[in-house]
Amino acid sequence: MKEIILNVDGMMCSGCENRVQNALKTIKGVKEVKASHEEKKVQIILKQDVDEQIFKDKIADLGYEVIE
């Protein structure tokens, strides 16, 4: 299994975390997603390889910023 960790700015509460988690879980190949507004991080566990850019685009679509 592969793990991706993204630094995400703009999440302010557990509601924001849930929005990100629910959106990313819909992407094929995702096993688990954990978002933390306090740590400003999103951890994604994959069942199969998925292009990281897909996650970055989805997070941006939600109105949050992925920090490189």
N, C-alpha and C positions, 0 to 999 in steps of 0.2 A: 504494500500500500504506500501511496505517496502522500506527503503532507505539504500544503502550501500555507504560508503565513503572510498576510498582507497587513500593512499599516494603513488604517483608515481614519480619516479626520471627519468630524461632523456628527458622529453618533453621540447623543446627549443622554440617553436613558435606556432602560430595558426594552421599551417599545421600539426604539431604533435598532437595537440588537435583534429583536424578533423579526423586524422587517427584512433585515439583511439575511438572517438565517433562513427564513422562509423562502426568500427569492433565490438564494444560492442552492438550496436543497432541490429545486426544480430542475437543475442542470443535470443532464445524464452523466453518470459516472461518479456522482458525489455520494459518499457514504455518510458523512457527518459534518456539521458546521457549528463552530462555536464563535460567537462574537462578543467582544467586551468593550463597552464604551469607556470604561475606566482605563484600560490598557491601550485603547485605540488600536486594537488588533482583531483580525478575523482569521481563525484557523479553519482550514478546509482539509478534510481527510477524503482521499479519492479511492474508489474501487478500481478505476482504470485511468489511463492518462487523459487529461483534459487540458486544452490550451489555457494557460493562466490568464491570457488577455480576455477570455470570455467572462471570467469573474470580475476583472477590473471594469469592463464595460457595464456589467449588470449593476455593480455597486455605484458607478457613476450615474447610471440611469435612475437610481433611487435618490440621487441628490447628495451623495457622499463623495469624498475625495480620497483616492488611493494615493498614498505618499510613497514615492520611490526611495 
